[in-house]
Amino acid sequence: MNDSDTKNADLQDCFKTPVLETDEGQIVKLPKEFRIESKELIMFFRDQDILLRAPVEDNIAFIFDLIEPFPEDFFDAIRGGQSQTGK
């Protein structure tokens, strides 16, 4: 990594990895520090960067696991006993 790459990096730890050519395109091997549980990724450009992100469903699924243990009237209590319809 040259000096200009370091200045442009927002991350403290940067890794180089090989890009392999195939008939269908290119394959990038992710280092074990970047291991993910998702079977697919969303890929997009931001300026000159290529960003990889797990699909939204994978990112927000944990929220439902966190909410599940709350009692049904929990959110009513937060709203001061009023339902969403204001009754």
N, C-alpha and C positions, 0 to 999 in steps of 0.2 A: 504494500500500500504506500503510495507516495504522499508527500506532505499535503497536497491539495485534497486528496481523498480524506485524509484525517481531519482537515478543517471542515469538510462538508458533512462528516459523519455526526449524527445526533446521538449515537450509541457509544457507550464506553468501551464495549467489546465488539470488535469487528472481526469477521472471519473471511478468509478467501476459500473458495471451493471450486472444483473443476466444473466446466460446462461440457457435457458430452453431446456429440452430434448423433442423431438417428435419422432414419428415413422420414419419420413423422414430425421431427422438430428437434428440440434440444431438451436435455435432462440436466437438472441441477441437483447435485447431491447435498442434502442438508446435513451439517455437522450434528453430532449427537446432542450438543447444547441447544439445538433448535428442534428437538424431537417434538412431534405433535400427535394428538390422538385422532384427529379427523382423517378421513379417507380421501378427502379432496380439499382444495384450497381455492379461494377467490384470488385472482391475480389482476393487478391494475397498475397503471403508471401514475406517479405523482412527480411532476417536473421530469427530472432525469432518473428518478428512482423507480425500481420495480418493487411493489409491495405485495406481500402474500398475507392473506387473512383467512382464518377458518370461516366457513359459512355462518351466517347470522344464527341459524337454529342451534348450532353448536355453542355459540357465544352466550346465548340467553337462556339455554335450558336449565342452567344452575339456579336461575332466579325462581323458577317454579318449585324447585326442590326446597328453596329457602322459605317460600311463602306457605307451602303445604301445611306445616305444623301449627300455624296460627288458627285460633278458634274462629268460627264463622262470623261472630259479632265483633271481632277485633277492630276492623276498619270502621264500623259504626261507632265504636267507643272513641276512636280518634276524632271522628267528625262531630263529636258531642252528642251522640245518640241519634243523629239525623240520618235517614237513608239518603241515597244518591238522588232520589226524586224530590227531596226537601220536605217530606211529610213527617 
